[in-house]
């Protein structure tokens, strides 16, 4: 989390802007998941049949409904924490693409799961989590923008171990097909959404054509050859003494003081 803090701390107003949706979107989304689960256990609804059932026409409804259905409290909790973090990061760093990534990510990952999945009901928001991880990681690398690249590395540090759960036979109780579908969908969305505003090179003040070294507080201490030049003049009450030792010049400033006649 230290990397994320450094990214946010060093950003200017022109890079990314904080809005209430950065907090509101992930909180509302996760809260909705908990409300659905509460309705399920409170009124004994069997929402599992609304999940994705591969290669069955009625199972297509799960493409839209499956991310909001969870098996038990542990399943819901394990998906809630990553969603809060990743949705907030998506909405802050990619505000223009946020809603599209969520909507199309749910749709595409669900369709992939419907095509390649085992004949069983696939439920849970983990497919969306893999969409977010994949999109944030690959898009940051593609832009080459140093802050988004740092965000990509942060995602790897936090959720890099999730990559193993896109392969079969790791855990028979999880939908690796949904994870793989989300990972693929996230990568495809990085190719669809362009972010040219993040690819602009950084231009420092001294690289601008109208830059005048004489007006710069730091650069005025150097000459055209890059050598340091002492531009400060000693006060009248100070004398400058220069000593030579080996090949290093050292300048001492000695302050004169009036003699004290009082003992």
C-alpha positions in Angstrom: 0.0 0.0 0.0 3.0 2.3 0.4 3.4 2.5 -3.4 -0.2 3.5 -3.8 0.2 6.3 -1.2 3.3 7.6 -3.0 1.5 7.6 -6.3 -1.4 9.6 -4.9 0.8 12.0 -3.0 2.9 13.0 -6.0 0.0 13.5 -8.4 -0.9 17.0 -9.6 -4.4 18.3 -10.2 -4.1 17.8 -13.9 -3.4 14.0 -13.7 -6.2 12.5 -11.7 -9.0 14.0 -9.8 -10.7 12.6 -6.7 -14.5 12.4 -6.8 -17.2 10.9 -4.6 -17.6 8.0 -7.0 -14.2 6.7 -6.0 -15.6 5.7 -2.7 -19.3 5.6 -3.6 -19.1 3.1 -6.5 -17.2 0.3 -4.7 -19.2 0.7 -1.4 -22.5 0.7 -3.3 -21.6 -2.3 -5.4 -20.4 -4.4 -2.4 -23.3 -3.3 -0.3 -25.7 -4.5 -3.0 -23.9 -7.9 -3.0 -24.5 -8.2 0.7 -28.2 -7.2 0.4 -28.7 -9.9 -2.2 -27.1 -12.4 0.0 -29.2 -11.3 3.0 -32.4 -11.7 0.9 -31.2 -15.1 -0.1 -30.8 -16.4 3.4 -33.6 -14.4 5.0 -36.3 -15.6 2.6 -34.7 -18.9 1.6 -34.4 -18.1 -2.0 -32.5 -20.5 -4.3 -30.5 -18.0 -6.4 -28.0 -20.6 -7.4 -30.2 -21.6 -10.4 -29.8 -18.1 -11.7 -26.0 -18.6 -12.2 -24.3 -19.5 -15.4 -25.0 -22.9 -16.7 -22.7 -23.5 -19.7 -24.1 -24.2 -23.1 -27.7 -24.1 -22.0 -29.9 -21.4 -23.3 -31.6 -20.8 -19.9 -28.1 -20.6 -18.3 -27.4 -17.4 -20.2 -29.3 -15.5 -17.6 -26.3 -16.1 -15.3 -24.1 -13.9 -17.5 -25.9 -10.9 -15.9 -26.9 -12.4 -12.5 -24.0 -14.7 -11.4 -21.7 -11.9 -10.1 -24.3 -11.0 -7.5 -24.9 -14.5 -6.2 -22.7 -16.2 -3.6 -22.6 -19.6 -2.0 -21.9 -18.7 1.6 -20.7 -15.9 3.8 -17.0 -16.8 3.4 -17.4 -16.7 -0.4 -19.0 -13.3 -0.2 -16.4 -11.9 2.2 -13.4 -13.1 0.2 -14.8 -11.3 -2.9 -15.9 -8.1 -1.1 -12.4 -6.9 0.0 -10.7 -7.1 -3.4 -13.8 -5.5 -5.0 -13.5 -2.5 -2.7 -9.8 -2.0 -3.5 -9.9 -2.6 -7.2 -13.1 -0.7 -7.9 -11.8 2.3 -6.1 -8.5 2.1 -8.0 -10.4 1.7 -11.3 -12.6 4.7 -10.7 -9.8 6.9 -9.6 -7.2 6.1 -12.2 -9.5 5.3 -15.1 -12.7 7.3 -14.4 -13.7 7.5 -18.1 -13.4 3.8 -18.6 -14.7 2.6 -15.2 -18.4 1.8 -15.9 -17.6 0.4 -19.3 -15.0 -2.0 -17.9 -17.4 -3.2 -15.2 -20.4 -3.7 -17.6 -18.5 -5.2 -20.5 -16.2 -7.2 -18.1 -19.2 -8.9 -16.6 -20.7 -9.6 -20.0 -17.6 -10.9 -21.7 -16.3 -12.9 -18.8 -19.8 -14.5 -18.4 -20.0 -15.4 -22.0 -16.6 -17.0 -22.0 -17.6 -19.0 -18.9 -20.8 -20.1 -20.6 -18.8 -21.4 -23.5 -15.9 -23.2 -21.8 -17.4 -23.9 -18.3 -18.1 -27.3 -16.8 -21.8 -28.4 -16.6 -22.5 -26.9 -13.3 -23.8 -23.5 -12.0 -21.1 -20.9 -11.8 -21.7 -18.0 -9.4 -19.8 -15.3 -7.6 -18.1 -12.0 -8.4 -14.6 -13.5 -8.7 -14.9 -13.3 -12.5 -15.3 -9.5 -12.2 -12.3 -9.4 -9.8 -10.1 -11.0 -12.5 -11.4 -8.5 -15.0 -10.3 -5.6 -12.8 -6.9 -7.2 -12.0 -6.2 -7.9 -15.7 -7.3 -4.5 -16.9 -5.5 -2.5 -14.4 -2.3 -4.5 -14.8 -2.1 -4.6 -18.6 -3.4 -1.1 -19.2 -0.8 0.4 -16.9 2.0 -1.5 -18.8 0.6 -0.5 -22.1 0.5 3.2 -21.4 4.0 3.4 -20.1 2.9 6.2 -17.8 5.0 5.8 -14.7 2.2 6.3 -12.2 0.0 3.7 -13.9 2.9 1.4 -14.2 3.5 1.7 -10.5 -0.2 0.9 -10.0 0.2 -2.2 -12.1 3.1 -3.4 -9.9 1.0 -2.7 -6.8 -1.7 -4.9 -8.2 0.8 -7.7 -8.8 2.1 -7.4 -5.3 -1.4 -7.6 -3.8 -3.1 -10.1 -6.1 -0.4 -11.7 -8.2 -1.1 -15.1 -6.6 -4.5 -15.2 -8.2 -3.0 -16.2 -11.5 -2.8 -19.8 -10.4 -6.6 -20.0 -10.1 -7.1 -19.6 -13.8 -5.8 -23.1 -14.4 -7.9 -26.3 -14.0 -7.3 -28.9 -11.2 -6.0 -26.3 -8.7 -9.2 -26.4 -6.7 -12.2 -28.4 -7.9 -14.6 -26.2 -5.8 -13.9 -23.0 -7.6 -14.8 -21.9 -11.1 -11.5 -21.6 -12.8 -13.4 -21.0 -16.1 -14.9 -17.8 -14.6 -11.5 -16.7 -13.5 -9.9 -17.4 -16.9 -12.9 -15.7 -18.6 -12.4 -12.6 -16.5 -8.7 -12.5 -17.1 -9.1 -12.7 -20.8 -11.9 -10.2 -20.8 -9.8 -7.7 -18.9 -7.0 -7.9 -21.3 -9.3 -7.5 -24.3 -10.8 -4.4 -22.8 -7.3 -2.8 -22.5 -7.0 -3.1 -26.3 -10.5 -1.6 -26.8 -10.1 1.4 -24.4 -7.5 3.9 -25.4 -6.0 6.4 -22.9 -3.9 8.8 -24.9 -4.0 11.5 -22.2 -1.7 9.3 -20.0 0.9 8.7 -22.7 2.1 12.3 -22.9 5.8 12.7 -22.1 6.8 14.6 -19.0 8.2 18.1 -19.9 10.2 19.8 -17.2 10.6 23.5 -16.9 14.1 23.5 -18.2 13.0 21.6 -21.3 10.5 24.3 -22.4 11.6 26.6 -25.2 10.8 29.8 -23.2 13.0 28.7 -20.3 15.5 31.3 -19.1 18.3 29.9 -16.9 18.9 33.3 -15.4 15.4 33.5 -14.0 15.7 30.1 -12.4 16.8 30.1 -8.7 18.7 26.9 -9.0 20.1 27.1 -12.6 21.6 30.5 -12.0 24.3 28.9 -9.9 25.8 27.1 -12.9 27.5 28.5 -16.0 27.0 27.3 -19.6 29.5 24.5 -19.0 27.7 23.2 -16.0 30.3 24.4 -13.5 29.1 25.7 -10.1 29.3 29.5 -9.8 28.9 31.2 -6.4 26.6 34.2 -7.1 26.3 35.3 -3.5 28.4 38.2 -2.4 29.7 38.3 1.1 28.6 41.1 3.4 30.8 44.0 4.2 31.5 42.7 7.7 32.7 39.4 6.2 36.0 38.6 4.6 36.7 35.7 2.2 39.8 33.5 2.6 40.6 30.9 0.0 42.9 27.9 0.8 44.4 25.4 -1.6 44.8 21.8 -0.5 45.7 19.2 -3.1 43.4 19.9 -6.0 40.3 21.0 -4.0 39.5 24.7 -3.5 37.8 25.5 -0.2 36.5 28.9 0.6 35.9 30.1 4.2 33.8 33.1 5.2 35.1 34.7 8.3 32.9 37.2 10.1 34.6 40.2 11.7 33.5 41.2 15.2 34.3 44.3 17.2 36.6 43.9 20.2 34.8 43.7 23.5 36.4 46.2 26.0 34.2 45.1 28.8 35.6 42.4 31.0 
